[in-house]
Amino acid sequence: MIRYIWILSFGTNNLWYSWIKAYHLKNSNLWEAKTPCTCSWNWRKLLHLRPLVRLIIQHYIGNGSSTSLWFNNWHPDGPLLLKWSPRVVYDSGLPIHVTVSSIVHGDSWSWSAAMSIDLFEIKSHMPSYNPNSNVNDRACWLHSSNGTYSASSTLASLRTPHPFVPWFKLVWFPQNIPRMSFILWVAIRGRLSTQDRIYKYDPMAVTTCVLCNTHPESHAHPFFECLFSRAIWTQLMNIYGSPWNGLCWNAFIDWASTHCRGNSPTIIANKLCLGVAVESVCRLLPAHLVLVRWTS
Ligand SMILES: [Zn+2]
């Protein structure tokens, strides 16, 4: 969706852009267009995203003929009508839909005499470069290295970066089955609806493990403190010739994150084995009912 705002901000010669200009924008500017009461979800969403990207698109002035004087982000202080009131338009004596070319004379800036303090401030903070009447204006996506829009650079700029968790490669790798990855991720995050969590909002819930029917069902118990699941896990580990070391769940994830590194067939098989074991245990738990809703 943001990519479409990028395209609309500097214009192009395709049918979609021409249709948007004729049907939605008509004679108004993208940045001033009001959200209609009745319009498509796409158009409404696009208009709502404008504040998010407006300052990311920087216009560099050549001849000024394709950049809006009042609405586009070309001035060092940002879009002029974002900082100053519409009164400054009146003070300048210029129409509201005029382009930057109206203040370009040859290769220099040419404002009319300042009629207000606001206009004087605008004139005193002009870009450090001079316009060039021989080249066209250029739009630059500030968050990418080459100045053009890319989804990856946009995502990187919008999200809050966090360090990778040690078990990242244990869960997310190309050969894994998405359902297994998801269930293992939920289990590692401790978000399975085990009986001890259900008991917090349902005091009538039975908290005994449904697998062994002897111990309370906490999150760590089914993986692999429970006698039932421990037996399954021990047999799986024996198949791969690696005796089960009997760690608790959190310690086991730390151990597996350290020892299951690389892309060798053995490592991939071990990680798949873990995903299958966790998914198989989950199938037997009441939590599986919740997972079925999430993953189906
Ligand atoms: Zn049990």
Residues whose N, C-alpha, C, O or C-beta is under 5 A from the ligand:
A	BS01	ZN	C209 L211 C212 N213 C226 L227
